[in-house]
Amino acid sequence: MGMLQAVCRATVLGVVVFAAVPTQAEEAPDSIKQLALTLESWGRNPVLIAAVEAQNAKGQTLDQIKQRDGEWRETSGVDDFMRSLIENEAAAELARMEASEPYFFELFLMDNQGANVAMTNKTSDYWQGDEAKFIESYKGGEGALHISEVEFDESAQAYLVQISVPVMDGDSAIGAMTIGVNVDELETQ
């Protein structure tokens, strides 16, 4: 059915009213699933591993991370801390990766609690630890591939999906990385 997955019917004073409900999210197409398998290797990038290890070694508490997350959400624009995550060595590596294909949209790197380590653009929040993109890809240190549903992004005016891969040090996940993909752009390749 595409954009019209559900039709709501309401009876108002004996009149049947039909309203189309647009799709909020759809399963990722096979092209995204194939791409995700190739992106899994990005989680073994030594620059990203070093950045995640360095942040993990700081030993931030979850309370400290959540406090920073609250400040992050209340900050319009980009403050000095946010800028440091956009301009560090790992962010430069993420930007290089993002530039490798026109369909990559936004990349960000997370530590073992889901806090941002590096990013190519400011994310809506600092802590991703309560979201599937982190929970499913970090998977308690085991690591796994996670593909979000395809959703329409108003600001980008495009259908986007997030592919999340674990950042691996040997056989253990030490963090995670999320790669935004513009589905429309990928499909035209």
C-alpha positions in Angstrom: 0.0 0.0 0.0 3.0 2.3 0.3 2.1 5.6 2.0 -1.4 4.5 2.8 -1.0 1.6 5.1 -4.2 2.1 7.1 -7.6 3.6 6.5 -9.5 4.8 9.4 -13.3 4.8 9.3 -15.5 6.9 11.5 -19.2 7.2 11.6 -20.3 10.7 12.4 -24.1 11.2 12.5 -24.6 8.3 10.1 -22.0 9.6 7.6 -19.0 7.4 7.0 -15.8 9.4 6.9 -12.6 7.9 5.4 -9.3 9.3 6.4 -6.0 8.1 5.0 -3.2 7.6 7.6 0.2 8.1 6.1 2.9 5.5 6.9 5.2 6.7 9.7 7.8 4.1 9.1 8.5 1.1 6.8 10.9 -1.8 6.9 14.2 -1.2 5.2 14.5 -2.4 1.6 16.9 -5.2 0.6 19.4 -2.6 -0.7 19.8 -1.2 2.8 20.2 -4.7 4.3 23.0 -5.5 1.8 24.6 -2.1 2.6 24.5 -2.8 6.3 26.5 -6.0 5.9 29.3 -4.1 4.2 29.2 -1.3 6.8 29.7 -3.7 9.7 33.5 -3.5 9.0 33.5 0.2 9.8 33.1 -0.8 13.5 36.7 -2.1 13.4 38.3 1.2 12.3 41.3 1.9 14.6 40.7 5.6 14.8 37.2 5.0 16.0 38.2 2.3 18.4 40.8 4.5 20.0 38.3 7.4 20.4 35.7 5.1 22.1 38.4 3.5 24.3 39.5 6.9 25.4 36.0 8.0 26.3 35.2 4.7 28.1 38.4 5.2 30.2 37.0 8.5 31.5 34.5 6.5 33.5 31.6 8.9 33.2 28.6 7.9 35.4 25.2 7.5 33.8 24.0 10.4 36.0 26.8 12.7 34.5 25.8 11.6 31.0 22.1 12.2 31.6 22.9 15.7 33.1 24.9 16.5 29.9 22.0 15.1 27.8 19.6 17.5 29.5 21.9 20.5 28.8 22.4 19.3 25.2 18.7 19.2 24.5 18.2 22.7 25.9 21.0 24.2 23.8 20.1 25.7 20.5 23.0 25.8 18.1 26.3 24.2 18.8 28.3 25.0 22.0 32.0 24.4 22.6 31.5 20.8 23.9 29.4 19.9 20.9 31.9 21.5 18.6 34.6 19.4 20.2 32.7 16.2 19.1 32.3 17.5 15.6 36.0 18.6 15.2 37.9 15.8 16.9 40.0 13.1 15.1 37.2 10.5 15.2 34.8 13.1 13.7 37.2 13.8 10.9 37.3 10.0 10.2 33.5 9.9 10.3 33.3 12.8 7.9 35.7 11.0 5.5 33.4 7.9 5.7 30.3 10.1 5.1 31.8 11.7 2.1 32.6 8.3 0.5 29.0 8.0 -0.9 26.3 10.6 -1.6 23.7 8.6 0.2 25.4 8.8 3.7 23.6 11.5 5.7 24.8 11.6 9.3 27.3 9.5 11.2 27.9 9.5 15.0 30.0 7.4 17.4 28.9 6.3 20.9 30.7 4.9 23.9 29.8 1.8 26.0 26.9 3.7 27.6 25.5 5.3 24.4 27.0 8.8 25.0 28.3 10.6 21.9 32.0 10.4 21.2 32.1 12.0 17.7 29.6 13.1 15.1 29.4 14.7 11.7 26.4 16.9 12.7 24.8 17.8 16.0 22.5 15.0 17.1 19.2 15.8 18.8 20.5 14.4 22.0 23.8 13.5 23.6 22.8 10.1 25.1 21.6 7.4 22.8 21.8 4.7 25.4 18.0 4.3 25.8 17.4 4.0 22.0 17.4 0.9 19.8 20.2 2.2 17.7 22.5 1.8 20.7 20.9 -1.0 22.6 20.6 -3.4 19.7 24.0 -2.7 18.2 26.0 -2.6 21.4 24.0 -5.6 22.7 25.5 -5.7 26.2 29.1 -5.9 24.8 28.3 -8.7 22.3 27.7 -6.4 19.3 25.1 -6.9 16.5 23.9 -5.1 13.4 20.8 -2.9 13.8 18.7 -1.4 11.0 16.0 1.1 11.9 12.7 1.4 10.0 12.7 3.9 7.1 11.2 7.2 8.1 10.5 10.5 6.4 12.7 13.2 7.8 11.0 16.6 7.5 14.3 18.6 7.8 16.0 16.5 5.1 12.9 16.1 3.0 13.9 12.5 2.4 13.3 9.0 3.5 16.1 8.0 5.9 17.2 4.9 7.7 19.8 4.4 10.4 22.2 1.5 10.2 24.0 0.9 13.5 27.1 -1.3 13.9 29.1 -2.2 17.0 32.5 -0.8 17.5 34.6 -3.9 18.2 37.8 -4.4 20.0 38.7 -8.0 19.4 35.5 -10.0 20.1 33.9 -7.4 22.4 31.8 -4.4 21.5 33.1 -1.3 23.2 30.6 1.1 21.7 28.5 1.7 18.6 28.3 3.8 15.4 25.2 4.9 13.6 25.2 5.7 9.9 22.3 7.6 8.4 21.4 6.6 4.9 19.2 8.6 2.4 17.1 5.7 0.9 16.0 7.7 -2.1 19.6 8.6 -2.9 20.8 5.0 -2.5 18.0 3.7 -4.8 19.2 6.0 -7.6 22.7 4.6 -7.5 
